Amino acid sequence: MISSVNNTLLSYLASQGLLSASTAATIASAGTTTTDSTSSSSSSDETISQSSLDRAAGMFKTATIARNLDTAQVALAADLRAALNQALAKLEGNVQFSVNAKGEVTVEGSDKDKAAVQAVLKADTSDPSLASRIATQASDAMQLSSQIQQSAAISQAAKSSTTPDGVISLYQSLMQQTASTSVVFSVSATTSTLTYPGSLKAKA
């Protein structure tokens, strides 16, 4: 479903004449639904541009949510380091928690660092637990990234296509590409980052 942020964007584009009211309504109804890979809408080689992502991420409400996410990930990383210190362990490199759009999770890092983090997460008795905070953070970041990419796809389709059908077709094609979206939470002994499509501009 199109988010409230993007409903506002659709209304704005329609008011500026970049979309007709009927086309805006059709896109809102389509949400993130994609067409079959054999359809004409998936044949476009155009991708969501970085400039479109930057503009979408720079919207006030989106940027505010992104800043809140960044503040939360810094606090989460600090708590994870504190738990590691209590266990007399210290990360020697980066440990990355990656979550894709299908909900699949991968953890990357040295065997020693991964073992230390996994032991701490298993022994953790805090409420909410560190593991649940990592999962919630990934879910929130994925939702924000989806909103950013929807906004970018809507704007780009409206500017690139000259007909209502062309706008809808390009929008659906662009949204198909978001299936590869992933959120990465990276933690080291001194730094941490939370990255996702649109994150860099959103935190600027």
Sine and cosine of phi, psi and omega as CSV:
sin_phi,cos_phi,sin_psi,cos_psi,sin_omega,cos_omega
0.00,0.00,0.63,-0.78,0.05,-1.00
-0.91,0.41,0.71,-0.70,-0.03,-1.00
-0.96,0.29,0.24,-0.97,0.03,-1.00
-0.89,0.46,-0.55,0.84,0.06,-1.00
-0.86,0.51,-0.69,0.72,-0.06,-1.00
-0.98,0.18,-0.42,0.91,0.15,-0.99
-0.88,0.47,-0.65,0.76,0.06,-1.00
-0.89,0.45,-0.67,0.74,0.02,-1.00
-0.89,0.45,-0.69,0.73,0.03,-1.00
-0.86,0.51,-0.69,0.73,0.00,-1.00
-0.90,0.45,-0.64,0.77,0.00,-1.00
-0.91,0.41,-0.73,0.69,-0.01,-1.00
-0.88,0.48,-0.62,0.79,0.03,-1.00
-0.91,0.40,-0.65,0.76,-0.02,-1.00
-0.92,0.39,-0.45,0.89,0.01,-1.00
-1.00,0.02,0.01,1.00,0.03,-1.00
0.99,0.15,0.13,0.99,0.02,-1.00
-0.99,0.17,-0.37,0.93,0.08,-1.00
-0.68,-0.73,0.57,-0.82,0.14,-0.99
-0.98,0.20,0.36,-0.93,0.00,-1.00
-0.86,0.50,-0.62,0.79,-0.03,-1.00
-0.93,0.36,-0.62,0.78,0.03,-1.00
-0.92,0.39,-0.66,0.75,0.04,-1.00
-0.87,0.49,-0.67,0.74,0.00,-1.00
-0.91,0.41,-0.62,0.78,0.01,-1.00
-0.90,0.43,-0.68,0.73,0.03,-1.00
-0.90,0.43,-0.67,0.74,0.02,-1.00
-0.87,0.48,-0.63,0.78,0.01,-1.00
-0.94,0.33,-0.55,0.83,-0.02,-1.00
-0.94,0.34,-0.54,0.84,-0.02,-1.00
0.85,0.53,-0.72,-0.69,0.02,-1.00
-0.99,-0.11,0.19,0.98,0.00,-1.00
-0.87,0.49,0.71,-0.70,0.01,-1.00
-0.92,-0.39,0.34,-0.94,-0.01,-1.00
-1.00,-0.05,0.20,-0.98,0.03,-1.00
-0.88,0.47,0.58,-0.82,-0.10,-0.99
-0.89,0.45,-0.25,0.97,-0.01,-1.00
-1.00,-0.04,-0.06,1.00,-0.05,-1.00
-0.98,0.20,0.25,-0.97,-0.05,-1.00
-0.92,0.39,-0.45,0.90,-0.06,-1.00
-0.93,0.36,-0.31,0.95,-0.02,-1.00
-0.99,-0.10,0.05,1.00,-0.08,-1.00
-1.00,0.07,-0.20,0.98,-0.03,-1.00
-0.94,0.35,0.64,-0.77,0.05,-1.00
-1.00,-0.01,-0.06,1.00,-0.03,-1.00
-0.94,0.35,0.65,-0.76,0.04,-1.00
-0.88,-0.47,0.27,-0.96,0.05,-1.00
-0.92,0.39,0.87,-0.49,-0.09,-1.00
-0.96,0.26,0.42,-0.91,0.04,-1.00
-0.90,0.44,-0.59,0.81,0.01,-1.00
-0.91,0.42,-0.60,0.80,0.05,-1.00
-0.92,0.40,-0.66,0.75,0.06,-1.00
-0.89,0.46,-0.67,0.74,-0.02,-1.00
-0.88,0.47,-0.70,0.72,0.00,-1.00
-0.90,0.44,-0.68,0.73,-0.02,-1.00
-0.91,0.42,-0.66,0.75,-0.02,-1.00
-0.94,0.35,-0.40,0.92,-0.03,-1.00
-0.99,0.13,-0.10,0.99,0.07,-1.00
-0.85,0.52,0.64,-0.77,-0.16,-0.99
-0.81,0.59,-0.78,0.63,-0.06,-1.00
-0.90,0.44,-0.66,0.75,0.01,-1.00
-0.91,0.42,-0.70,0.71,-0.01,-1.00
-0.90,0.44,-0.59,0.81,0.02,-1.00
-0.90,0.43,-0.70,0.71,0.03,-1.00
-0.88,0.47,-0.65,0.76,-0.01,-1.00
-0.90,0.44,-0.67,0.74,0.03,-1.00
-0.90,0.44,-0.64,0.77,0.05,-1.00
-0.90,0.44,-0.65,0.76,0.06,-1.00
-0.89,0.46,-0.66,0.75,-0.03,-1.00
-0.92,0.39,-0.64,0.77,0.05,-1.00
-0.88,0.48,-0.66,0.75,-0.01,-1.00
-0.92,0.39,-0.63,0.78,-0.02,-1.00
-0.93,0.36,-0.55,0.84,0.05,-1.00
-0.90,0.43,-0.69,0.73,0.02,-1.00
-0.91,0.41,-0.65,0.76,0.02,-1.00
-0.89,0.46,-0.70,0.72,0.01,-1.00
-0.89,0.45,-0.63,0.77,0.02,-1.00
-0.90,0.44,-0.66,0.75,0.02,-1.00
-0.92,0.39,-0.60,0.80,0.04,-1.00
-0.91,0.41,-0.66,0.75,0.03,-1.00
-0.90,0.43,-0.63,0.78,0.01,-1.00
-0.89,0.46,-0.66,0.75,0.03,-1.00
-0.91,0.42,-0.62,0.78,0.05,-1.00
-0.91,0.42,-0.66,0.75,0.01,-1.00
-0.89,0.46,-0.65,0.76,0.03,-1.00
-0.89,0.45,-0.51,0.86,0.03,-1.00
-1.00,0.03,0.16,0.99,0.00,-1.00
0.86,0.51,0.62,0.78,0.02,-1.00
-0.82,-0.57,0.49,-0.87,0.04,-1.00
-0.61,-0.79,0.70,-0.71,0.00,-1.00
-0.94,0.35,0.71,-0.70,0.04,-1.00
-1.00,-0.07,-0.34,0.94,0.01,-1.00
-0.55,-0.83,-0.42,-0.91,0.03,-1.00
-1.00,-0.03,0.63,-0.78,0.20,-0.98
-0.90,-0.43,0.81,-0.58,-0.06,-1.00
-0.90,-0.43,0.79,-0.61,0.11,-0.99
-0.98,-0.22,0.91,-0.42,-0.02,-1.00
-0.92,-0.40,0.73,-0.68,0.03,-1.00
-0.79,-0.61,0.81,-0.59,0.02,-1.00
-0.99,-0.12,0.01,-1.00,-0.08,-1.00
-0.90,0.44,-0.34,0.94,0.03,-1.00
-1.00,0.05,-0.04,1.00,-0.01,-1.00
1.00,0.06,0.14,0.99,0.00,-1.00
-0.98,0.19,0.71,-0.71,-0.09,-1.00
-0.91,-0.40,0.71,-0.71,0.13,-0.99
-0.77,-0.64,0.55,-0.83,0.04,-1.00
-0.85,-0.52,0.81,-0.59,-0.03,-1.00
-0.86,-0.51,0.54,-0.84,-0.01,-1.00
0.44,-0.90,-0.02,-1.00,0.05,-1.00
-0.94,0.35,0.40,-0.91,0.01,-1.00
-0.85,0.53,-0.63,0.78,-0.02,-1.00
-0.91,0.41,-0.72,0.69,-0.01,-1.00
-0.91,0.41,-0.68,0.73,0.01,-1.00
-0.89,0.46,-0.65,0.76,0.01,-1.00
-0.90,0.43,-0.65,0.76,0.00,-1.00
-0.90,0.43,-0.70,0.71,0.00,-1.00
-0.91,0.40,-0.70,0.72,0.00,-1.00
-0.89,0.46,-0.62,0.79,0.03,-1.00
-0.91,0.41,-0.65,0.76,0.01,-1.00
-0.92,0.39,-0.69,0.73,0.01,-1.00
-0.90,0.44,-0.62,0.79,-0.01,-1.00
-0.93,0.37,-0.60,0.80,-0.04,-1.00
-1.00,0.09,-0.20,0.98,-0.09,-1.00
-0.90,0.44,0.75,-0.66,0.02,-1.00
-0.88,-0.48,0.17,0.98,-0.01,-1.00
-0.93,0.37,0.33,-0.94,-0.01,-1.00
-0.70,-0.71,0.93,-0.38,0.02,1.00
-0.95,0.31,0.44,-0.90,-0.05,-1.00
-0.95,0.32,0.34,-0.94,0.05,-1.00
-0.86,0.51,-0.65,0.76,-0.01,-1.00
-0.89,0.45,-0.67,0.75,-0.01,-1.00
-0.94,0.35,-0.55,0.84,0.05,-1.00
-0.92,0.38,-0.62,0.78,0.06,-1.00
-0.89,0.45,-0.68,0.73,-0.01,-1.00
-0.92,0.39,-0.69,0.72,0.00,-1.00
-0.90,0.44,-0.67,0.74,0.03,-1.00
-0.87,0.50,-0.68,0.74,0.01,-1.00
-0.90,0.44,-0.66,0.75,0.01,-1.00
-0.90,0.44,-0.70,0.72,0.00,-1.00
-0.90,0.43,-0.65,0.76,0.00,-1.00
-0.92,0.39,-0.61,0.79,0.02,-1.00
-0.90,0.44,-0.66,0.75,0.02,-1.00
-0.91,0.42,-0.69,0.73,0.03,-1.00
-0.90,0.44,-0.69,0.73,0.02,-1.00
-0.87,0.49,-0.64,0.77,0.03,-1.00
-0.88,0.47,-0.66,0.75,0.03,-1.00
-0.90,0.45,-0.68,0.73,0.01,-1.00
-0.88,0.47,-0.71,0.70,-0.03,-1.00
-0.93,0.36,-0.58,0.82,0.08,-1.00
-0.89,0.46,-0.74,0.68,0.00,-1.00
-0.86,0.51,-0.70,0.71,-0.01,-1.00
-0.90,0.44,-0.68,0.74,-0.02,-1.00
-0.91,0.41,-0.66,0.75,0.02,-1.00
-0.88,0.48,-0.76,0.64,-0.02,-1.00
-0.89,0.46,-0.70,0.71,-0.05,-1.00
-0.92,0.40,-0.66,0.75,0.01,-1.00
-0.91,0.42,-0.64,0.77,-0.01,-1.00
-0.90,0.43,-0.58,0.81,-0.04,-1.00
-1.00,0.10,-0.44,0.90,-0.10,-0.99
-1.00,-0.02,-0.40,0.92,-0.08,-1.00
-0.94,-0.33,0.51,-0.86,-0.06,-1.00
-0.96,-0.26,-0.14,0.99,-0.01,-1.00
-0.81,-0.58,0.43,-0.90,0.04,-1.00
-0.83,0.56,-0.70,0.72,0.01,-1.00
-0.89,0.45,-0.61,0.79,0.01,-1.00
-0.91,0.41,-0.63,0.77,0.04,-1.00
-0.88,0.48,-0.75,0.66,-0.03,-1.00
-0.90,0.44,-0.69,0.72,-0.01,-1.00
-0.88,0.47,-0.72,0.70,-0.02,-1.00
-0.93,0.38,-0.64,0.77,0.03,-1.00
-0.85,0.52,-0.73,0.68,-0.01,-1.00
-0.90,0.44,-0.62,0.78,0.02,-1.00
-0.90,0.43,-0.69,0.72,0.01,-1.00
-0.90,0.44,-0.63,0.78,-0.04,-1.00
-0.94,0.33,-0.42,0.91,0.06,-1.00
-0.87,0.49,-0.52,0.86,-0.06,-1.00
-0.95,0.32,-0.31,0.95,-0.05,-1.00
-0.96,0.27,-0.09,1.00,0.04,-1.00
-0.89,0.46,-0.35,0.94,-0.01,-1.00
-1.00,-0.05,0.13,0.99,-0.01,-1.00
-0.87,0.49,0.66,-0.75,0.09,-1.00
-0.65,-0.76,0.49,-0.87,0.06,-1.00
-0.93,-0.36,0.74,-0.67,-0.03,-1.00
-0.82,-0.58,0.85,-0.52,0.09,-1.00
-0.96,-0.28,0.91,-0.41,-0.07,-1.00
-0.92,-0.40,0.75,-0.66,-0.04,-1.00
-0.77,-0.64,0.69,-0.72,0.14,-0.99
-0.78,-0.63,-0.13,-0.99,-0.02,-1.00
-0.93,0.38,-0.35,0.94,-0.08,-1.00
-0.78,-0.62,-0.32,0.95,-0.08,-1.00
-0.70,-0.71,0.22,-0.98,0.10,-1.00
-0.41,-0.91,0.47,-0.88,0.05,-1.00
-0.60,-0.80,0.45,-0.89,0.13,-0.99
-0.79,-0.61,0.92,-0.39,-0.08,-1.00
-0.85,-0.52,0.54,-0.84,0.01,-1.00
-0.24,-0.97,0.31,-0.95,0.01,-1.00
-0.81,0.58,0.86,-0.51,-0.02,-1.00
0.99,-0.13,-0.14,0.99,-0.12,-0.99
-0.93,0.38,-0.64,0.77,-0.09,-1.00
-0.89,0.46,-0.72,0.70,0.01,-1.00
-0.94,0.34,-0.61,0.79,-0.06,-1.00
-0.90,0.44,-0.52,0.85,-0.05,-1.00
-1.00,-0.01,-0.14,0.99,-0.08,-1.00
-0.93,0.37,0.00,0.00,0.00,0.00
